[in-house]
Amino acid sequence: MKHIYTLLLGLLAWSASMAQEGVNFRDITFEEALKQAKSENKLVFMDCYTSWCGPCKMMTNDIFPQEKVGKYMNENFVCVKYDMEKGEGVELKKRYEVSAYPTFLVIDADGTMVHRFVGYRTANDLLSELDYDPSSAWGAIQTRYDSGERDKEFLLQYLNLLMGASD
């Protein structure tokens, strides 16, 4: 009987190790994330959440564990998550002007935000949001706005971006 339990525990451990995981959120500081992004030639994906946020919990429980989400994000990003009301999150909240949850940031290895979006996303919507055209991402649009571009078509694009980021 003892051998059966040992065998069952071994099979359970083996099957758990063989299961495809979702997003691998690294338990590292933000500076370490930037260094790893640089050495791995990736961007940083930051999940900005709070402990009381319902949509944040839904993303954590339902979306990030999905195989297709993990496969894409682990291949393309150094993924981190920080509670915006605790520890390092408090300063990151100020630095990146996070005011709604969840907020998702894509940051280059120099610490410059290149894309941001806010709110719960289905797996397909999340992957679609991360497969963006860099010329129409948050950072590029904000740079164009800051440099004085104000034509009607551009301002509509900028307004849509702001609304999508709850800004």
DSSP file with accessible surface (Angstrom, degrees, kcal/mol):
  #  RESIDUE AA STRUCTURE BP1 BP2  ACC     N-H-->O    O-->H-N    N-H-->O    O-->H-N    TCO  KAPPA ALPHA  PHI   PSI    X-CA   Y-CA   Z-CA
    1    1 A M     >        0   0  147      0, 0.0     4,-2.0     0, 0.0     5,-0.2   0.000 360.0 360.0 360.0 -38.1    0.0    0.0    0.0
    2    2 A K  H  >  +     0   0  167      1,-0.2     4,-2.2     2,-0.2     5,-0.2   0.879 360.0  52.9 -61.7 -36.7    2.9    2.3    0.8
    3    3 A H  H  > S+     0   0  158      1,-0.2     4,-2.6     2,-0.2    -1,-0.2   0.865 105.4  54.1 -68.8 -33.7    4.3    1.8   -2.7
    4    4 A I  H  > S+     0   0   96      2,-0.2     4,-2.9     1,-0.2    -1,-0.2   0.931 109.6  47.2 -66.6 -44.0    1.0    2.7   -4.3
    5    5 A Y  H  X S+     0   0  134     -4,-2.0     4,-2.7     2,-0.2     5,-0.2   0.915 112.8  49.5 -63.1 -41.2    0.9    6.0   -2.4
    6    6 A T  H  X S+     0   0   90     -4,-2.2     4,-2.4     2,-0.2    -2,-0.2   0.925 112.3  47.9 -62.9 -43.7    4.5    6.7   -3.4
    7    7 A L  H  X S+     0   0  112     -4,-2.6     4,-2.6     2,-0.2    -2,-0.2   0.928 112.3  48.8 -62.9 -44.8    3.7    5.9   -7.0
    8    8 A L  H  X S+     0   0   96     -4,-2.9     4,-2.5     2,-0.2    -2,-0.2   0.918 111.8  48.7 -63.7 -42.1    0.6    8.1   -7.0
    9    9 A L  H  X S+     0   0  119     -4,-2.7     4,-2.6     2,-0.2    -1,-0.2   0.908 111.6  50.4 -64.4 -39.4    2.5   11.0   -5.4
   10   10 A G  H  X S+     0   0   42     -4,-2.4     4,-2.5    -5,-0.2    -2,-0.2   0.919 111.2  47.7 -63.8 -43.9    5.3   10.6   -8.0
   11   11 A L  H  X S+     0   0   93     -4,-2.6     4,-2.8     2,-0.2     5,-0.2   0.899 111.7  50.8 -64.1 -39.6    2.8   10.6  -10.9
   12   12 A L  H  X S+     0   0  114     -4,-2.5     4,-2.3     2,-0.2    -2,-0.2   0.936 112.0  46.4 -63.8 -45.4    1.1   13.7   -9.4
   13   13 A A  H  X S+     0   0   64     -4,-2.6     4,-2.1     2,-0.2    -2,-0.2   0.913 113.5  49.7 -63.6 -40.6    4.4   15.5   -9.1
   14   14 A W  H  X S+     0   0  155     -4,-2.5     4,-1.7     2,-0.2    -2,-0.2   0.939 111.0  48.0 -64.3 -45.3    5.4   14.5  -12.6
   15   15 A S  H  X S+     0   0   56     -4,-2.8     4,-1.1     1,-0.2    -1,-0.2   0.889 110.9  51.7 -66.2 -35.9    2.1   15.6  -14.2
   16   16 A A  H  < S+     0   0   68     -4,-2.3     3,-0.3     1,-0.2    -1,-0.2   0.907 110.7  48.1 -65.7 -38.5    2.3   18.9  -12.4
   17   17 A S  H  < S+     0   0   87     -4,-2.1    -1,-0.2     1,-0.2    -2,-0.2   0.796 111.8  50.1 -72.8 -25.3    5.8   19.5  -13.7
   18   18 A M  H  < S+     0   0  119     -4,-1.7    -1,-0.2    -5,-0.2    -2,-0.2   0.649  85.7 107.8 -85.5 -16.0    4.7   18.6  -17.2
   19   19 A A  S  < S-     0   0   65     -4,-1.1     2,-0.3    -3,-0.3    -3,-0.0  -0.403  79.2-114.4 -66.1 135.4    1.8   20.9  -17.2
   20   20 A Q        -     0   0  101     -2,-0.1     2,-0.2     1,-0.1    47,-0.1  -0.541  35.3-141.6 -69.6 130.2    2.3   24.0  -19.4
   21   21 A E        -     0   0  113     -2,-0.3     3,-0.1     1,-0.2    50,-0.1  -0.530   3.3-132.2 -92.3 164.5    2.4   27.0  -17.2
   22   22 A G        -     0   0    8      1,-0.3    -1,-0.2    -2,-0.2     2,-0.2   0.323  67.2 -13.6 -85.6-139.2    0.9   30.4  -17.9
   23   23 A V        -     0   0   18     41,-2.9     2,-1.1     1,-0.1    -1,-0.3  -0.411  60.9-139.7 -69.3 131.4    2.7   33.7  -17.5
   24   24 A N        -     0   0   72     46,-0.3     2,-0.6    -2,-0.2    55,-0.5  -0.780  18.6-165.5 -92.6  91.4    5.9   33.5  -15.5
   25   25 A F  B     -a   79   0A  43     -2,-1.1     2,-0.3    53,-0.1    55,-0.2  -0.727  17.2-136.4 -79.2 120.4    5.8   36.6  -13.3
   26   26 A R        -     0   0   50     53,-3.2     2,-1.5    -2,-0.6    55,-0.4  -0.611   3.4-135.8 -83.0 136.3    9.3   37.0  -11.9
   27   27 A D        +     0   0  167     -2,-0.3     2,-0.3    53,-0.1    -1,-0.1  -0.630  63.6 117.1 -91.2  76.0    9.7   37.9   -8.3
   28   28 A I        -     0   0   31     -2,-1.5     2,-0.0     1,-0.0    -2,-0.0  -0.899  68.7 -91.9-137.6 164.7   12.4   40.6   -8.8
   29   29 A T     >  -     0   0   59     -2,-0.3     4,-2.2     1,-0.1     5,-0.1  -0.306  40.7-109.2 -72.3 166.1   12.8   44.3   -8.3
   30   30 A F  H  > S+     0   0    1      1,-0.2     4,-2.3     2,-0.2     5,-0.2   0.904 120.2  52.7 -64.3 -41.7   12.0   46.7  -11.1
   31   31 A E  H  > S+     0   0  100      1,-0.2     4,-2.2     2,-0.2    -1,-0.2   0.901 109.1  50.1 -61.1 -39.2   15.7   47.5  -11.6
   32   32 A E  H  > S+     0   0   87      2,-0.2     4,-2.7     1,-0.2    -1,-0.2   0.893 108.0  53.9 -65.1 -37.4   16.4   43.8  -11.9
   33   33 A A  H  X S+     0   0    0     -4,-2.2     4,-2.6     2,-0.2    -2,-0.2   0.912 108.2  49.3 -62.7 -42.1   13.6   43.5  -14.4
   34   34 A L  H  X S+     0   0   11     -4,-2.3     4,-2.2     2,-0.2    -2,-0.2   0.920 111.8  48.7 -63.9 -41.6   15.1   46.2  -16.6
   35   35 A K  H  X S+     0   0  147     -4,-2.2     4,-2.5     2,-0.2    -2,-0.2   0.915 112.9  47.2 -63.8 -44.0   18.5   44.5  -16.4
   36   36 A Q  H  X S+     0   0   57     -4,-2.7     4,-2.4     2,-0.2    -1,-0.2   0.894 109.9  53.5 -66.0 -38.2   17.0   41.1  -17.4
   37   37 A A  H  X>S+     0   0    0     -4,-2.6     5,-2.7    -5,-0.2     4,-0.6   0.920 110.8  47.2 -61.5 -41.9   15.1   42.8  -20.2
   38   38 A K  H ><5S+     0   0  146     -4,-2.2     3,-0.8     3,-0.2    -2,-0.2   0.944 114.5  45.0 -65.2 -46.3   18.2   44.3  -21.6
   39   39 A S  H 3<5S+     0   0   97     -4,-2.5    -1,-0.2     1,-0.2    -2,-0.2   0.812 119.4  42.0 -70.1 -28.0   20.2   41.0  -21.3
   40   40 A E  H 3<5S-     0   0   72     -4,-2.4    -1,-0.2    -5,-0.2    -2,-0.2   0.394 108.2-123.2 -96.2  -0.2   17.4   39.0  -22.9
   41   41 A N  T <<5S+     0   0  155     -3,-0.8     2,-0.3    -4,-0.6    -3,-0.2   0.934  70.4 122.4  55.7  50.8   16.6   41.6  -25.5
   42   42 A K      < -     0   0   48     -5,-2.7     2,-0.2    -6,-0.1    -1,-0.2  -0.806  61.9-113.5-129.8 171.3   13.0   41.8  -24.3
   43   43 A L  E     -b   77   0A  51     33,-1.3    35,-2.5    -2,-0.3     2,-0.5  -0.655  33.9-110.7 -97.1 164.4   10.6   44.4  -23.1
   44   44 A V  E     -bC  78 107A   0     63,-3.3    63,-2.6    -2,-0.2     2,-0.6  -0.837  22.2-158.3 -96.0 130.9    9.2   44.5  -19.5
   45   45 A F  E     -bC  79 106A   0     33,-2.4    35,-2.7    -2,-0.5     2,-0.5  -0.963  14.1-166.7-105.2 121.5    5.5   43.7  -19.1
   46   46 A M  E     -bC  80 105A   0     59,-3.0    59,-2.5    -2,-0.6     2,-0.7  -0.954  13.7-156.1-116.3 123.8    4.2   45.1  -15.8
   47   47 A D  E     -bC  81 104A   0     33,-2.4    35,-2.2    -2,-0.5     2,-0.7  -0.871  12.1-161.5 -92.6 112.8    0.9   44.2  -14.2
   48   48 A C  E     +bC  82 103A   1     55,-3.1    55,-2.0    -2,-0.7     2,-0.2  -0.886  28.9 152.0 -98.8 111.7    0.0   47.1  -11.9
   49   49 A Y  E     -b   83   0A  63     33,-1.9    35,-3.0    -2,-0.7     2,-0.3  -0.764  36.4-140.3-132.9 173.5   -2.6   45.7   -9.4
   50   50 A T    >   -     0   0    1     -2,-0.2     3,-0.9    33,-0.2     7,-0.1  -0.944  28.9-117.7-132.5 160.3   -4.1   46.2   -6.0
   51   51 A S  T 3  S+     0   0   58     -2,-0.3    -1,-0.0     1,-0.2     6,-0.0   0.762 113.2  48.6 -69.4 -23.6   -5.2   43.5   -3.5
   52   52 A W  T 3  S+     0   0  151      4,-0.0     2,-0.6     5,-0.0    -1,-0.2   0.476  82.3 112.9 -95.2  -2.5   -8.8   44.8   -3.5
   53   53 A a    <>  -     0   0    5     -3,-0.9     4,-1.9     1,-0.2     5,-0.1  -0.608  49.3-162.6 -82.2 115.3   -9.3   45.0   -7.3
   54   54 A G  H  > S+     0   0   39     -2,-0.6     4,-2.2     1,-0.2     5,-0.2   0.936  90.9  48.1 -61.5 -50.9  -11.8   42.4   -8.7
   55   55 A P  H  > S+     0   0   54      0, 0.0     4,-2.2     0, 0.0    -1,-0.2   0.860 108.8  56.4 -61.3 -31.3  -10.7   42.6  -12.3
   56   56 A a  H  > S+     0   0    3      2,-0.2     4,-2.4     1,-0.2    -2,-0.2   0.930 107.8  47.6 -62.8 -44.4   -7.0   42.2  -11.2
   57   57 A K  H  X S+     0   0  109     -4,-1.9     4,-2.8     1,-0.2     5,-0.3   0.881 109.6  53.4 -64.9 -37.6   -7.9   39.0   -9.4
   58   58 A M  H  X>S+     0   0   83     -4,-2.2     4,-2.9     2,-0.2     5,-0.8   0.907 109.1  48.8 -64.5 -40.5   -9.8   37.8  -12.5
   59   59 A M  I  X>S+     0   0    0     -4,-2.2     5,-2.9     3,-0.2     4,-1.2   0.942 114.3  46.4 -62.3 -45.2   -6.7   38.4  -14.7
   60   60 A T  I  <5S+     0   0   50     -4,-2.4    -2,-0.2     1,-0.2    -1,-0.2   0.901 122.6  34.0 -64.1 -41.7   -4.5   36.6  -12.1
   61   61 A N  I  <5S+     0   0  111     -4,-2.8    -2,-0.2    -5,-0.2    -1,-0.2   0.820 132.5  21.7 -86.1 -32.8   -6.9   33.6  -11.8
   62   62 A D  I  <5S+     0   0   85     -4,-2.9    -3,-0.2    -5,-0.3    -2,-0.1   0.756 127.1  29.3-110.7 -32.0   -8.4   33.2  -15.3
   63   63 A I  I ><<S+     0   0    5     -4,-1.2     3,-1.7    -5,-0.8     6,-0.2   0.887 111.5  51.9-102.3 -54.0   -6.2   34.8  -17.9
   64   64 A F  T 3 <S+     0   0    7     -5,-2.9   -41,-2.9     1,-0.3    -4,-0.1   0.815 104.9  58.2 -61.4 -29.2   -2.5   34.8  -16.9
   65   65 A P  T 3  S+     0   0   65      0, 0.0    -1,-0.3     0, 0.0    -2,-0.1   0.660  80.8 113.5 -74.6 -10.0   -2.5   31.0  -16.2
   66   66 A Q  S <> S-     0   0   71     -3,-1.7     4,-2.8     1,-0.1     5,-0.2  -0.345  70.1-132.4 -68.4 139.3   -3.6   30.2  -19.7
   67   67 A E  H  > S+     0   0  117      1,-0.2     4,-3.0     2,-0.2     5,-0.2   0.906 104.2  49.3 -57.0 -47.3   -1.1   28.3  -21.8
   68   68 A K  H  > S+     0   0   94      1,-0.2     4,-1.8     2,-0.2    -1,-0.2   0.877 112.9  47.9 -66.9 -33.2   -1.4   30.5  -24.9
   69   69 A V  H  > S+     0   0    0     -6,-0.2     4,-2.7     2,-0.2     5,-0.3   0.949 114.1  46.5 -69.5 -46.5   -1.0   33.7  -22.8
   70   70 A G  H  X S+     0   0    0     -4,-2.8     4,-2.9     1,-0.2     5,-0.3   0.915 110.0  53.5 -61.7 -43.1    2.0   32.3  -21.0
   71   71 A K  H  X S+     0   0  109     -4,-3.0     4,-1.4    -5,-0.2    -1,-0.2   0.949 114.9  39.8 -59.1 -49.1    3.7   31.1  -24.2
   72   72 A Y  H  X S+     0   0   65     -4,-1.8     4,-1.4    -5,-0.2    -2,-0.2   0.948 120.1  43.3 -65.9 -48.4    3.4   34.5  -25.9
   73   73 A M  H  X S+     0   0    0     -4,-2.7     4,-2.4     1,-0.2    -2,-0.2   0.900 112.4  50.9 -71.1 -39.4    4.3   36.6  -22.9
   74   74 A N  H  < S+     0   0   40     -4,-2.9    -1,-0.2    -5,-0.3    -2,-0.2   0.835 112.2  48.7 -67.6 -30.6    7.2   34.5  -21.6
   75   75 A E  H  < S+     0   0  112     -4,-1.4    -1,-0.2    -5,-0.3    -2,-0.2   0.786 123.8  29.5 -75.3 -28.4    8.8   34.5  -25.0
   76   76 A N  H  < S+     0   0   64     -4,-1.4   -33,-1.3    -3,-0.2     2,-0.3   0.611 116.6  39.8-110.6 -15.6    8.5   38.2  -25.5
   77   77 A F  E  <  - b   0  43A   7     -4,-2.4     2,-0.8   -35,-0.2   -33,-0.2  -0.955  63.7-126.8-137.5 154.3    8.6   39.9  -22.1
   78   78 A V  E     - b   0  44A   0    -35,-2.5   -33,-2.4    -2,-0.3     2,-0.5  -0.925  47.0-149.6 -90.3 111.1   10.2   39.9  -18.7
   79   79 A C  E     +ab  25  45A   1     -2,-0.8   -53,-3.2   -55,-0.5     2,-0.3  -0.782  26.3 162.3 -97.1 129.9    6.9   39.8  -16.8
   80   80 A V  E     - b   0  46A   0    -35,-2.7   -33,-2.4    -2,-0.5     2,-0.4  -0.940  18.6-158.8-137.2 159.1    6.6   41.4  -13.4
   81   81 A K  E     - b   0  47A  51    -55,-0.4     2,-0.4    -2,-0.3   -33,-0.2  -0.997   8.0-173.9-141.9 140.4    3.7   42.4  -11.2
   82   82 A Y  E     - b   0  48A  23    -35,-2.2   -33,-1.9    -2,-0.4     2,-0.5  -1.000  28.8-124.2-137.2 136.8    3.6   44.9   -8.3
   83   83 A D  E >   - b   0  49A  14     -2,-0.4     3,-1.6   -35,-0.2     6,-0.4  -0.678  23.5-146.4 -74.3 121.1    0.9   45.9   -5.8
   84   84 A M  T 3  S+     0   0    2    -35,-3.0     9,-0.1    -2,-0.5    -1,-0.1   0.508  94.4  52.5 -74.1  -1.8    0.6   49.6   -6.3
   85   85 A E  T 3  S+     0   0   91    -36,-0.3     2,-0.3     8,-0.0    -1,-0.3   0.327 106.5  57.0-112.3   5.5   -0.1   50.2   -2.7
   86   86 A K  S X  S-     0   0  127     -3,-1.6     3,-1.6     0, 0.0     4,-0.4  -0.982 101.5 -33.9-138.4 150.3    2.8   48.3   -1.2
   87   87 A G  T >> S-     0   0   69     -2,-0.3     3,-1.2     1,-0.3     4,-0.6  -0.056 124.0  -2.6  50.1-133.9    6.6   48.3   -1.3
   88   88 A E  H 3> S+     0   0   75      1,-0.3     4,-2.1     2,-0.2     3,-0.4   0.753 122.8  75.0 -64.2 -23.2    8.2   49.2   -4.6
   89   89 A G  H <> S+     0   0    1     -3,-1.6     4,-2.7    -6,-0.4    -1,-0.3   0.839  85.6  62.5 -60.4 -32.9    4.7   49.6   -6.2
   90   90 A V  H <> S+     0   0   59     -3,-1.2     4,-1.4    -4,-0.4    -1,-0.2   0.933 108.9  40.2 -60.8 -45.3    4.0   52.9   -4.5
   91   91 A E  H  X S+     0   0  115     -4,-0.6     4,-2.8    -3,-0.4    -1,-0.2   0.890 114.1  53.1 -71.4 -38.7    7.0   54.6   -6.3
   92   92 A L  H  X S+     0   0    6     -4,-2.1     4,-2.5     1,-0.2    -2,-0.2   0.884 104.1  57.7 -64.5 -35.3    6.2   52.8   -9.6
   93   93 A K  H  <>S+     0   0   74     -4,-2.7     5,-2.2     1,-0.2     4,-0.4   0.921 111.9  41.1 -59.2 -44.2    2.6   54.1   -9.4
   94   94 A K  H ><5S+     0   0  135     -4,-1.4     3,-0.8     3,-0.2    -2,-0.2   0.929 113.5  52.9 -68.6 -47.1    3.9   57.7   -9.2
   95   95 A R  H 3<5S+     0   0  114     -4,-2.8    -2,-0.2     1,-0.2    -1,-0.2   0.887 121.3  30.4 -58.8 -41.6    6.6   57.2  -11.8
   96   96 A Y  T 3<5S-     0   0   16     -4,-2.5    -1,-0.2    -5,-0.2    -2,-0.2   0.274 106.4-121.2-106.0  12.3    4.2   55.8  -14.4
   97   97 A E  T < 5 -     0   0  139     -3,-0.8     2,-0.5    -4,-0.4    -3,-0.2   0.913  41.4-178.8  51.1  53.9    1.1   57.7  -13.3
   98   98 A V      < +     0   0    5     -5,-2.2    -1,-0.2    -6,-0.2     3,-0.1  -0.727  18.3 153.2 -86.2 125.2   -1.0   54.6  -12.6
   99   99 A S        +     0   0   85     -2,-0.5     2,-0.3     1,-0.2    -1,-0.1   0.400  55.8  49.4-133.6  -1.5   -4.5   55.6  -11.4
  100  100 A A  S    S-     0   0   25     65,-0.1    -1,-0.2   -52,-0.0    19,-0.1  -0.966  84.3 -89.9-139.4 156.7   -6.8   52.7  -12.4
  101  101 A Y  S    S+     0   0   35     -2,-0.3    19,-0.2     1,-0.2   -52,-0.1  -0.964  97.4  21.1-132.7 143.9   -6.5   48.9  -12.0
  102  102 A P  S    S+     0   0    0      0, 0.0    17,-3.1     0, 0.0     2,-0.4   0.592  76.2 174.3 -75.1 147.1   -5.4   46.8  -13.5
  103  103 A T  E     -CD  48 118A   0    -55,-2.0   -55,-3.1    15,-0.2     2,-0.5  -0.963  15.0-156.0-113.4 136.4   -3.0   48.8  -15.5
  104  104 A F  E     -CD  47 117A   0     13,-3.3    13,-2.0    -2,-0.4     2,-0.4  -0.965  10.1-168.4-116.6 127.5   -0.7   47.0  -17.8
  105  105 A L  E     -CD  46 116A   0    -59,-2.5   -59,-3.0    -2,-0.5     2,-0.5  -0.931  15.2-157.3-117.6 140.9    2.6   48.7  -18.9
  106  106 A V  E     -CD  45 115A   0      9,-2.9     8,-3.0    -2,-0.4     9,-1.7  -0.983  24.8-177.7-112.4 122.8    5.1   47.7  -21.5
  107  107 A I  E     -CD  44 113A   0    -63,-2.6   -63,-3.3    -2,-0.5     6,-0.2  -0.963  20.9-129.9-128.2 137.4    8.4   49.3  -20.7
  108  108 A D    >   -     0   0   37      4,-2.7     3,-2.4    -2,-0.4   -65,-0.1  -0.293  39.8 -94.5 -80.9 172.9   11.7   49.2  -22.6
  109  109 A A  T 3  S+     0   0   28      1,-0.3   -71,-0.2   -67,-0.2    -1,-0.1   0.658 124.6  59.2 -66.0 -13.3   15.0   48.3  -20.9
  110  110 A D  T 3  S-     0   0  123      2,-0.1    -1,-0.3   -72,-0.0     3,-0.1   0.448 121.2-105.3 -89.9  -4.4   15.8   51.9  -20.3
  111  111 A G  S <  S+     0   0    7     -3,-2.4     2,-0.4     1,-0.3    -2,-0.1   0.510  73.6 141.4  93.3   6.9   12.6   52.3  -18.2
  112  112 A T        -     0   0   81      1,-0.0    -4,-2.7     2,-0.0     2,-0.4  -0.698  53.6-125.3 -85.8 128.4   10.6   54.2  -20.9
  113  113 A M  E     +D  107   0A  30     -2,-0.4    -6,-0.3    -6,-0.2     3,-0.1  -0.586  32.6 172.9 -72.1 125.6    7.0   53.3  -21.1
  114  114 A V  E     +     0   0A  33     -8,-3.0    25,-1.9    -2,-0.4    26,-0.5   0.631  64.4   9.9-107.5 -20.1    6.2   52.3  -24.7
  115  115 A H  E     +D  106   0A   6     -9,-1.7    -9,-2.9    23,-0.2    -1,-0.3  -0.986  59.5 178.0-157.7 148.6    2.6   51.1  -24.3
  116  116 A R  E     +D  105   0A  10     -2,-0.3     2,-0.3   -11,-0.2   -11,-0.2  -0.990   2.6 171.5-150.7 148.9   -0.1   51.0  -21.6
  117  117 A F  E     -D  104   0A   2    -13,-2.0   -13,-3.3    -2,-0.3     2,-0.4  -0.975  17.9-141.0-154.7 158.7   -3.7   49.8  -21.3
  118  118 A V  E     +D  103   0A  12     46,-1.3   -15,-0.2    -2,-0.3    48,-0.1  -0.946  47.6  27.4-128.2 142.3   -6.1   49.5  -18.5
  119  119 A G  S    S-     0   0   19    -17,-3.1   -15,-0.0    -2,-0.4   -19,-0.0  -0.070  86.8 -38.8 102.9 164.2   -8.8   47.0  -17.5
  120  120 A Y        -     0   0   83    -19,-0.2     2,-0.4    -2,-0.0   -64,-0.1  -0.284  55.1-171.9 -59.2 140.1   -9.7   43.4  -17.7
  121  121 A R        -     0   0   41    -66,-0.2     2,-0.1     4,-0.0    -2,-0.1  -0.993  23.4-122.2-133.4 143.1   -9.0   41.7  -21.0
  122  122 A T     >  -     0   0   60     -2,-0.4     4,-2.8     1,-0.1     5,-0.2  -0.324  42.9 -99.4 -68.1 168.6   -9.9   38.2  -22.3
  123  123 A A  H  > S+     0   0    6      1,-0.2     4,-2.5     2,-0.2     5,-0.2   0.940 125.6  46.2 -58.3 -47.0   -6.9   36.1  -23.3
  124  124 A N  H  > S+     0   0   98      1,-0.2     4,-2.3     2,-0.2    -1,-0.2   0.902 113.3  49.1 -64.4 -40.0   -7.4   37.0  -27.0
  125  125 A D  H  > S+     0   0   88      2,-0.2     4,-2.5     1,-0.2    -1,-0.2   0.896 110.9  50.9 -66.6 -38.5   -7.9   40.7  -26.3
  126  126 A L  H  X S+     0   0    0     -4,-2.8     4,-1.9     2,-0.2    -2,-0.2   0.952 112.4  45.4 -63.2 -47.9   -4.7   40.7  -24.1
  127  127 A L  H  X S+     0   0   33     -4,-2.5     4,-0.9     1,-0.2    -2,-0.2   0.890 113.1  50.8 -64.6 -37.7   -2.7   39.1  -26.8
  128  128 A S  H >< S+     0   0   84     -4,-2.3     3,-0.6    -5,-0.2    -1,-0.2   0.912 108.9  51.4 -64.1 -42.0   -4.1   41.4  -29.4
  129  129 A E  H 3< S+     0   0   55     -4,-2.5    -1,-0.2     1,-0.2    -2,-0.2   0.859 110.4  49.3 -63.5 -33.8   -3.3   44.4  -27.2
  130  130 A L  H 3< S+     0   0    5     -4,-1.9     2,-0.9     1,-0.2    -1,-0.2   0.634  97.5  70.2 -82.7 -12.9    0.3   43.2  -26.9
  131  131 A D  S << S+     0   0  122     -4,-0.9    -1,-0.2    -3,-0.6     2,-0.2  -0.491  79.7 151.5 -98.5  61.5    0.7   42.7  -30.6
  132  132 A Y        -     0   0   50     -2,-0.9     5,-0.1    -3,-0.2    -3,-0.1  -0.512  55.5-109.4 -97.3 159.9    0.7   46.4  -31.3
  133  133 A D    >   -     0   0   88     -2,-0.2     3,-2.3     1,-0.1     4,-0.4  -0.789  27.3-142.1 -83.1 116.9    2.2   48.6  -33.9
  134  134 A P  G >  S+     0   0   92      0, 0.0     3,-0.9     0, 0.0     6,-0.4   0.813  98.8  60.8 -54.5 -29.2    5.0   50.5  -32.2
  135  135 A S  G 3  S+     0   0   69      1,-0.2    -2,-0.0     5,-0.1    -3,-0.0   0.700 111.9  38.4 -73.7 -15.5    4.2   53.7  -34.2
  136  136 A S  G <  S+     0   0   44     -3,-2.3    -1,-0.2     4,-0.1     2,-0.1   0.247  93.6 112.7-115.7  13.0    0.7   53.7  -32.7
  137  137 A A  S <> S-     0   0    2     -3,-0.9     4,-2.5    -4,-0.4     5,-0.3  -0.343  84.5 -95.9 -79.9 166.7    1.5   52.6  -29.2
  138  138 A W  H  > S+     0   0   12      1,-0.2     4,-2.9     2,-0.2     5,-0.3   0.884 120.4  50.2 -49.3 -52.4    1.2   54.9  -26.2
  139  139 A G  H  > S+     0   0   15    -25,-1.9     4,-2.2     1,-0.2    -1,-0.2   0.915 112.8  45.3 -59.6 -44.7    4.8   56.0  -26.1
  140  140 A A  H  > S+     0   0   33    -26,-0.5     4,-2.2    -6,-0.4    -1,-0.2   0.918 115.4  46.8 -67.2 -42.2    5.0   57.0  -29.8
  141  141 A I  H  X S+     0   0    0     -4,-2.5     4,-2.5     2,-0.2    -2,-0.2   0.919 112.0  50.4 -66.7 -42.8    1.6   58.8  -29.7
  142  142 A Q  H  X S+     0   0   40     -4,-2.9     4,-3.0    -5,-0.3     5,-0.2   0.915 109.5  51.5 -62.5 -40.3    2.5   60.7  -26.5
  143  143 A T  H  X S+     0   0   94     -4,-2.2     4,-1.7    -5,-0.3    -1,-0.2   0.923 110.0  49.1 -61.9 -43.3    5.8   61.8  -28.0
  144  144 A R  H  <>S+     0   0   79     -4,-2.2     5,-2.1     2,-0.2    -1,-0.2   0.914 113.2  47.2 -63.5 -41.5    4.0   63.1  -31.1
  145  145 A Y  H ><5S+     0   0   68     -4,-2.5     3,-1.9     1,-0.2    -2,-0.2   0.943 110.8  51.1 -64.6 -46.6    1.6   65.0  -28.9
  146  146 A D  H 3<5S+     0   0  112     -4,-3.0    -1,-0.2     1,-0.3    -2,-0.2   0.804 105.2  57.4 -62.1 -28.6    4.3   66.4  -26.7
  147  147 A S  T 3<5S-     0   0   96     -4,-1.7    -1,-0.3    -5,-0.2    -2,-0.2   0.429 126.8 -97.2 -86.0   3.0    6.2   67.6  -29.7
  148  148 A G  T < 5 +     0   0   44     -3,-1.9     2,-0.2     1,-0.3    -3,-0.2   0.470  65.9 155.1 105.8   2.2    3.1   69.7  -30.8
  149  149 A E      < +     0   0   55     -5,-2.1    -1,-0.3     1,-0.1    -2,-0.0  -0.460   5.5 158.2 -67.3 130.5    1.3   67.5  -33.3
  150  150 A R        +     0   0  113     -2,-0.2    -1,-0.1     4,-0.0    -5,-0.0   0.222  11.1 141.2-142.0  19.1   -2.4   68.6  -33.3
  151  151 A D     >  -     0   0   79      1,-0.1     4,-2.7     4,-0.1     5,-0.2  -0.267  61.8-110.9 -67.6 156.7   -4.1   67.6  -36.6
  152  152 A K  H  > S+     0   0  189      1,-0.2     4,-2.1     2,-0.2     5,-0.2   0.893 114.5  48.7 -57.4 -47.1   -7.7   66.4  -36.2
  153  153 A E  H  > S+     0   0  161      1,-0.2     4,-2.0     2,-0.2    -1,-0.2   0.923 113.9  47.1 -62.3 -42.9   -7.0   62.7  -37.2
  154  154 A F  H  > S+     0   0    3      1,-0.2     4,-2.9     2,-0.2    -2,-0.2   0.923 109.7  52.8 -65.4 -44.1   -4.1   62.5  -34.8
  155  155 A L  H  X S+     0   0   63     -4,-2.7     4,-2.8     1,-0.2    -1,-0.2   0.880 108.1  51.6 -62.3 -34.8   -6.0   64.1  -31.9
  156  156 A L  H  X S+     0   0  102     -4,-2.1     4,-2.5    -5,-0.2    -1,-0.2   0.928 110.8  48.1 -65.3 -42.4   -8.8   61.6  -32.4
  157  157 A Q  H  X S+     0   0   69     -4,-2.0     4,-2.0     2,-0.2    -2,-0.2   0.922 113.1  48.4 -61.7 -43.2   -6.2   58.8  -32.2
  158  158 A Y  H  X S+     0   0   26     -4,-2.9     4,-2.6     2,-0.2    -2,-0.2   0.925 110.7  50.4 -64.2 -43.7   -4.7   60.3  -29.1
  159  159 A L  H  X S+     0   0   88     -4,-2.8     4,-2.7     1,-0.2     5,-0.2   0.918 109.7  50.4 -62.1 -44.3   -8.1   60.7  -27.5
  160  160 A N  H  X S+     0   0   87     -4,-2.5     4,-2.2     1,-0.2    -1,-0.2   0.898 110.9  50.0 -60.8 -39.0   -9.0   57.1  -28.1
  161  161 A L  H  X S+     0   0   32     -4,-2.0     4,-1.2     2,-0.2    -2,-0.2   0.931 111.0  48.6 -65.2 -44.5   -5.6   56.0  -26.6
  162  162 A L  H  <>S+     0   0   29     -4,-2.6     5,-2.9     1,-0.2     3,-0.4   0.921 111.9  48.8 -62.2 -43.8   -6.3   58.2  -23.5
  163  163 A M  H ><5S+     0   0  116     -4,-2.7     3,-1.5     1,-0.2    -1,-0.2   0.902 108.6  53.6 -64.6 -39.2   -9.7   56.7  -23.1
  164  164 A G  H 3<5S+     0   0   39     -4,-2.2   -46,-1.3     1,-0.3    -1,-0.2   0.751 111.6  46.3 -66.6 -21.4   -8.5   53.2  -23.5
  165  165 A A  T 3<5S-     0   0    3     -4,-1.2    -1,-0.3    -3,-0.4    -2,-0.2   0.238 113.2-118.8-102.4  11.1   -5.9   53.9  -20.7
  166  166 A S  T < 5       0   0   70     -3,-1.5    -3,-0.2     1,-0.2    -2,-0.1   0.897 360.0 360.0  53.1  42.5   -8.6   55.5  -18.5
  167  167 A D      <       0   0  101     -5,-2.9    -1,-0.2    -6,-0.1    -2,-0.1  -0.925 360.0 360.0-114.1 360.0   -6.6   58.8  -18.6
